[in-house]
Amino acid sequence: MENPSDYTESTKYLSWERYFTHVLEEHTKGTELEYHKKKLNKQYLYARAMKILSKFLLDSNINFDRCMV
């Protein structure tokens, strides 16, 4: 993503990190890659998880506007 600011809602999220953490939490909920910032899912310790997540995000056509709540 060349311009993260094109996808973030700066009135609600103070940083890109907070915005994309929200996106990751929402879109991995209920999956083996469920993400919680306070406690890292052990799946994220393996390169396999990054490959799965990258493919998921690319294939899912996530509407980032939907995440701006």
C-alpha positions in Angstrom: 0.0 0.0 0.0 1.7 3.1 -1.2 -0.4 5.7 0.6 -1.9 4.4 3.9 -3.4 7.8 4.6 -5.8 7.1 1.7 -7.3 4.3 3.8 -7.3 5.7 7.3 -9.9 7.7 9.2 -7.8 10.3 11.0 -10.8 11.7 13.0 -11.2 8.4 14.9 -7.8 6.8 14.8 -4.7 8.8 16.0 -2.3 6.6 14.0 -2.2 4.3 11.1 -1.1 1.5 13.5 -4.4 1.9 15.4 -6.5 1.9 12.3 -4.8 -1.2 10.7 -4.9 -3.0 14.1 -8.7 -2.5 14.1 -8.9 -3.8 10.5 -6.8 -6.9 11.4 -8.8 -7.6 14.5 -12.1 -7.3 12.7 -11.2 -9.4 9.7 -9.4 -12.2 11.5 -12.1 -12.6 14.2 -13.1 -16.3 14.5 -10.3 -17.6 12.3 -7.1 -19.4 13.2 -5.3 -16.1 12.7 -7.5 -14.1 15.1 -5.5 -11.1 16.1 -5.3 -9.5 19.5 -2.7 -6.8 20.1 -2.4 -7.5 23.9 -1.6 -11.2 23.4 0.0 -12.4 20.2 -1.6 -15.4 18.6 1.2 -18.1 18.4 0.3 -18.6 14.7 2.0 -15.2 14.0 5.4 -16.7 15.1 5.5 -18.7 11.9 6.1 -17.4 8.4 3.2 -19.5 7.2 0.8 -17.2 9.0 2.2 -14.1 7.2 1.8 -15.8 3.9 -1.8 -16.9 4.7 -2.7 -13.4 6.0 -1.1 -11.6 3.1 -3.0 -13.8 0.6 -6.2 -13.4 2.6 -5.9 -9.6 2.6 -5.1 -9.5 -1.1 -7.9 -11.9 -2.1 -10.6 -10.6 0.2 -11.1 -7.2 -1.5 -11.7 -5.7 1.9 -13.7 -2.5 1.7 -11.6 -0.4 4.0 -14.3 2.3 4.1 -16.4 -0.3 6.0 -13.8 -0.3 8.8 -14.1 3.4 9.4 -16.6 3.3 12.2 
